[in-house]
Amino acid sequence: MKRSVIFLGLLLAAGITQAQYYRWVDEQGKVHYGDRPPPSLAGKAQVMRHGAPAPDQQLPYAVREAMANFPVTLYVSADCKEGCNDGREYLKTRGIPFTEKNVATKDEMEALKKLVGTEEAAVPVLAAGTKHVVGWRLADWQRLLDAAGYPKEKGR
């Protein structure tokens, strides 16, 4: 138990925003943690995650790094058509993985207003880490994503 608390503390202290590790019990009943289970116990190891899911290893390194430090979220609503569609297509064309959140309720809209720091919020809102852009303006989205370290072209 003491080792697991120390291990988890080290993960947090190291500032790891995302990690996957395994927990398994050996033949003597001793609990182990590691980044890979031993092959003999691979089927019996418990996969554990800390923080956000790890980026897809098939993505380019620059994209994985940017995702780890500045995850992208696109806030949309049902009545947002042109700007939301244009923004969504731009992210796809550029090859940027993103989470899309539909702002549908009054509470969700209040949370969005708090995020952007205004009394009124309009969608789309693009967030990269703690920075955000309100509305669809290509130049603003490019600056935000470039500053976050995302490649300018898909697959780079």
PyMOL commands that set and color helices and strands:
alter all, ss='L'
color gray80, all
select helices_A, chain A and resi 2-13+39-44+61-69+82-94+106-116+138-147
alter helices_A, ss='H'
color red, helices_A
select strands_A, chain A and resi 18-25+31-34+46-51+72-76+99-102+125-128+131-134
alter strands_A, ss='S'
color yellow, strands_A
deselect
rebuild
show_as cartoon
